[in-house]
């Protein structure tokens, strides 16, 4: 079955992108030092490579489609570290649009660590927000817009039933989340790189 690609997936001239790694450096598992990650990315010919915190956020400039860039970094990580890590790449212009405004304006200032942006490997299913609603038992609010999955976790992420496995299943592909503070920091890195 064919999957719809995310916006911003076209190939062409070098552009600025964000690569997000899922599930690294958590509880001592899948350790990926950021210095080594930058070296791997540079080894792929990517330019102006910068990382932010240990969860695996990479800003870079390269040519190619989102899917090809994802695959190249995933393969490089598996060869170098010996384990698989899902990578989701977003065009810098699309990330800037996400960072400009969330659907939950009050949460941006009141609880920026609990407001999350989710991005997926493929476009979210049309019924995904409705499918997630039974899991929103702690006041979570979910909006899917422009390829982004926005989740406000007012009671925190730790006890929420909106887990990574639930997200993957309801969205229809691998999802990774970043909180609003991280979204903004990555946007600032993109601006510094001249990509947003």
LINQUICOR-V573147 format. One record per helix or strand of 3 or more residues. SS is the DSSP state (A for helix, B for strand). FROM is the first residue (numbers start at 0). TO is the last residue. If there is no record, write none. Layout:
ss;from;to
SS;FROM;TO
SS;FROM;TO
This chain:
ss;from;to
B;14;20
A;33;42
B;46;51
B;56;61
A;65;80
B;86;90
A;91;99
A;104;109
B;114;119
A;127;134
B;140;144
B;147;151
A;163;170
B;174;178
A;179;191
